[in-house]
Amino acid sequence: LHPIRHMIGTALAIAHGLVPRDTLALALRSPLQVDISPLAPGAGLLLDEIRWFDLGKRAEDLAFPPSAHAAAEAFKEASLYPQ
């Protein structure tokens, strides 16, 4: 539950020196859930863009076409950001 909030909370905890840096690599390799950092607050947390990196092709790709990104930007401007 709340995987993005866990990832952001872990990144912030590492950046602020609350959690050792190697904990992230350990957590990513482990089949078990490693839950040692606080959740990032959900209020204001917005997934803005998804990018995939293909190691075989050494190329990056957006998960959504530019038209979908433009529609998402228009939605954010109209609905989420204060006027």
N, C-alpha and C positions, 0 to 999 in steps of 0.2 A: 504494500500500500504506500502511496506517495513516493515513487521511485525518484522523480525529479527533485522533490524537496529533500530527499536523502542525499542525492548527488551534490546539490548546491550547498547543503549544510556541511557536507564533508569537505568540499572545496574551500568553503569559508573557514572551517575549523583548521584545516591545514595551513591556509594563508595566514591565519592569526596565531599559528604556533600552538594551538590547543591539542592537535593530534599529530603524531609523527608522520612525515611524508610517506614513508614506506608502507604505512597502513593502507593506503589506497591501492597499491599494487597487490598487497596481500588480499584485500577484500575482493578485487576483481578476479583473482585466480581461484579463490575459494568457492567450493560448491555450497558452503554454508553462508547464512546471512550474517554479515559483520555490521553491527549496529552500535557504533561508539560515538557518533557525533549527533548534535542536535538537528532537528528538522529545520529547514529554512521556512520562514513564515509563508503561508500560502497567499496572503493578501499582496497583490502587486506582482506576483510571479507569473510571467508570461513566456511561453515557449515561442520564440520569434521566428526561428528558422531551423530546418533540419538539413544537415549536409552529411553525405556518405563519402568515405574515402576508400577506394578500391586499391588495396596494396599491390595486387597483381598488375593492374593497369597503371598504377601510380597516378590516379586521376581522382578528382573530386566531383561529386554530382549533387545537385539539389534534389531533395525528395519531392518537391512540387514544381510544376512548370512556372515560368515567370508570370503568366497570367493569374495563376492562383495566388502567387505572392502579392501581386498588385491588388487583388481583391481583399486579401487579408489586411494589407496596409490601409486600404480604404475603410474597412470595418473598424480597425483600431482607432483611426482618426475620428470616425463618426460616433463610436460607441464607448470606447474605453478611456481615451485621453481627455483630461479636463479641457474645457473650452475657455 
